[in-house]
Each structure stands twice: as structure tokens, then as C-alpha cells.
Amino acid sequence: MYFTIESAQQAELKVKASQFIAKAIPITTKEHAFEELDRIRAAYYDANHHCFAYRLGAQGLEFRTADDGEPNGTAGKPILFALQKYGVSDTLLIVTRYFGGTKLGTGGLARAYNDSADTVLSMCTRKPVYRTTSLRVYCTYEDVKSILKLIDKFAISHEDEYHDAIEFRVRIPSAKTDVFIAEVTALTAGRAGCVLNLD
């Protein structure tokens, strides 16, 4: 399990007449990140800079930063550090800057980008992301109640189809998959079965 953010949030800061607009957006892939980045660039087409960082995956090991014309290391890295500080991945954080005419210096810029990122992330609700295994569970009508109890206990989500036999499509946290399968077998005396759902 790891954490992302529940929904997009935006915050605005002014530092010595420069305006910083920070937007945190949940993403699923790097392609998704760049789609969102293009959308922000189009919305604020007249801004001076669109600096960003994103992290993807359970350890946040897939990441990227960009200073977008600001001095090297003054924007992208402080934004990434904020994502790491809040412990979120699968998240894109863009800080758009409108230059106000007063130079902030490298230290001032780094603080402004970090503060912008920190402010928007403080507004976000963290949401757990579970690494899951998708299974199909087949059972007869006599075992439905037992299987549903196990699904309530273990599953992140499920769908069902009722025909001559019943099929449940379930997503189980990967760490609990073996225990779930063993309990299905034990509780139904082997009448119900589980197979990996490869769809």
C-alpha cells in the first residue's frame, strides 16, 4: 500500500509581486502527467514558467522534475521534495509563475516553489493505493453467504454474476491473496474455487 491524493487542489501565493499558482493532480501514468501539464500550460499560456515534479508507483521511484527556465535546481527539486515530505506518489505537482518584476535570487526562488508546493499539498487528502490481485471466485448458491463474508473481509472491490453457478470478480490486496484463497477453500469444503483474473 502507498498513498496518492484524493482529488486535484490548487493554491496561490504572492512573493514580491510574483504570483505562484500551485496545482496538485492525481495521475496514473507519465503520459497522464504530460496531458495534465499541457492542459495547465494552455490555461496559463501567458505565464513565465510552468515548473513541475511528479512521482509514480509504490516507492515513487519513477519521477521527473523540470525547472522550465528557472535557475537549475530552484523549482523542480523543491517541488519533488514536497511530494516526498507528504509521502504521496501517483501525483503531479505543477507550479505556474507569473514574474512580478523583482528577482528573488536562487534561495528565494527555491523557498517560493517549496512553499507553493507545501501549501497545495497541505490542502490535499491522502488516499491509499493498494497493490491488488484480481481473482474470479466460483461457487454454488449454498455458499454465497460464506463467500460474501470473505469478500467483505478481504476485497477492495467486487462484481458478481448470478447464473447456474455464481461468479465473483474480486480485487484482493496482493499480500492477502493466499490467505483469501485458503479461506474460500476451507469455508466451502473445497466446493468453491478461485482462479486469477487475467482480463
N, C-alpha and C positions, 0 to 999 in steps of 0.2 A: 504494500500500500504506500502511496505517496500523495501529495496534495497539489491541487491546482486552485484556480479561483472560480467561484460560482458564476459570476457574470462580469461583464465589462464595467469599468468605472473610470471616471475622469476627474482630474483635479487641475486647478490653475494657480500658478504662483507668479508674483511680480518681484523681480530683483533688479534694482537700479534701472527701472524703466523697461527692462527686457521682460517679455511675457513668456512663461513656460507653461505649455499645456501637456499634461501627462495623461496617457490613456493606457490602462491595463486591460488586456483582452485574452480570454481563454482560447487556446489553439490546440489543434490535434497533430499537425504536421508542419514542416518548414514551408511547404507550398502554401498552406493556410496562413502562415505568418506573413509571407510576402503579399498575399492577396489583401490582407488587412492593412499592411503597410502602404500598399498602392492606394487603398481607399482613403487613408488618412492624408497621404500626400496630395491626393486630388481635392479633398475637403479643405485643406490648408495650403493651397497651391502657392500662395504668396509669402509663405513663411521662409525664414532664412535657413533653418536646419530641421531635419527630422531624424533625431538620434534614437537608437533603439538597442534593445537586447532581448533575446528570447532563450528559454530553456525548454527542453523536451525530454520526456522519459523519466523512468523511476528515479534515477540518480541525477537527472539534469545534466548528463554528460554530453548530450547534443545541444550545443549552444552557439550563439553568434552575437557579436556586438558591432556597432557602427557609430563612428563619431560624426559622420556626414558633414565634413568640412570644419568641425571644431578642432582645436589642437589635440594631437594624439593622446588618447587616454583620459580625456577630460569629461567624456559624456557616456560612451558605451559601457566602459568598465564600471563607473559608479552606478549605472542603471542595473547592470548584471549583479553587482554586489548587493543591491537592494532585493533583487529576486532571491538571491541565496540567503540573505538575512531573514526573509519572511518564509523561507522553506517551501517555495512554490515552483512547480515545473508546469509544462504544457501551457506556458504563459508568455505572451508578447507584451513588452512594455515600451511604448514609444513616447518620447518627449519632444514635442514640437516647440521651436523657439522663434519668437519674433524679436529681433535685435532692437534694443531701445536707444542705441547711440553711445552707451557707456560701456567700455571694455571692463570685464570682470576679472581678468587675469586667470591663469590656469587653476589656481586654488579656488578662486571664487566660482569659476565655471563648474568645477568638479562638485563643489558643495551644492550649487544650484540644481544640477542634474540629479544628484543624490537625494536632495530634499524633495524635489518634484516626484521622483520615483517612490520615495518613502511615504510621501503624503497620499498618493493614489493607492498604494498597496495597503496602507492602514485603513482605507475605506472598504477593502475587499473582504469577502467572506471566503475562508478556505474550504475547499471541498475535497473529500478523499477520493482517490482513484485506486481501484482495486485491480490487481492483475488477476484475471479470471480464466477459467477453463469452461468451455461451452460443452454441455452434455445433453444427450437425449435419454430420457428415462421412460421405459415402457412398463406398464403394469395393467392388471385387471381391475375391474370395478371394486372388487372386495378390498383392494389395497390402497385405494385412492386416499382415504383419510390419513393413513400412515405416511404415505408419500408426501402429502401436502404438509404434514407436520415437519417432516425433514426439510422440505423446501423452505418453509417459514424460518426454520432454524439456520439453514446454511446459505440459501441462494441470495444473490444480489438482485436478480430478476428472473422471471419465468413466463412462459407462454404454454398453453395447453391445447390439445386437440382430442376430442372425445369421439371414438368410433367403436368398433367391436372391442378394441383394447384402447387404453389411454396412453397418449404420448405427451410428456412434458419436455419442453426445451428450457434448460436452466443454465444460468451463469453462476458458477461457484468460485469463490476465492481459490486461486491455484493451490495455496498451502493447505486447503481443507478438502481438496478433491478426493484423495484416497479415503479419508475418513467418511465422507459422504457416501461414496460407492459401497464401502463396507457396511454402513448402517442400512442402506437400501436393501442389500442382500440379507442381512441379519433380520431386519424387521419384517421382511416378507417371506422368510424361509426360502429365499432363492427364487421366488416367483417373479419378482421384478428384476429388470436388468438395466444397465447403463452403458451407453456407447458414446465415444467422442463425437461431437457435432462438428463436422468439418466444413459446414456451409459458410 
